[in-house]
Amino acid sequence: MIIQHNIPGINATRNKGISEGKLKKNLEKLSSGYRINRAGDDAAGLTLSELMRSQITGLNQAIRNVNDGIGMTETGDGVLTEVHAMLGRLKTLAVQSANGTYTTEARLNLDEERMQLLDEIDRIAENANFDDIPLFGSGEPQVPLPNMMSDPKQANIPLQIGYTAEEKLDVHRYQMGSKELMIGNDDMNFRTISAANEAIPKIEAAIEAVSDIRGDFGAVESHLNHTHNNITVTAENMAAAESRIRDTDMASEITEFTKNNILYQSSNAMAAQANTVVQNVLSLLQ
């Protein structure tokens, strides 16, 4: 029997410290909900998790960007719906003026309505916007109307639809005033039968051009809807994958906590017993 070095006590105390450290780790993971709270818990897992988190936050913002893009295309299409209605009215007026039962004064009245409609088309072209972003002609380089003008000038509205710099979608911005539609005051009038007849195919061409623009907006909106569905699923799957790496498996951790708690209490009891064994030396001195 020795008293200078209480080897059983040292051993019991060391095991108690190990059990206490594991117990603290269990409590930290159970209370935080995270399996990885610091790099020392799982360095490789932490690196992968942080990269995934970066992608998830980028994807979530891309979803909001896509929703904004859908709102913009819907706004543009809504504006063009009214332009189509005005072009339809212009065709009605042209056909009406081409009828020989109308007097010159009546045709002047029809022509006055034509000019009012053209003024409204020009106003829409200049002022239609989405959050102060012009959607059509605004005095800056624009994309000309399909099949009606030459020398296109790029003026796209770029949409960021992913979490990387390369994932972009350009929305064309078109000139859409009466001059660009080739139905302005210099292009047609309803003052005579022959002028009204000449105006009808021009108006039909303008209707087709606006239809092409609406088709472009519709194609972009369809693209954005599919993009939204894709990145929503991707963000969900990425979040699930990141959770499997980072989050605590509560059932497994509680089982580990119970085991370490029992070991900790046992090592406490054994440390006390080791100290009691050394005190038995005193019996030899009696």
Disulfide bonds with the S-S distance in Angstrom:
none
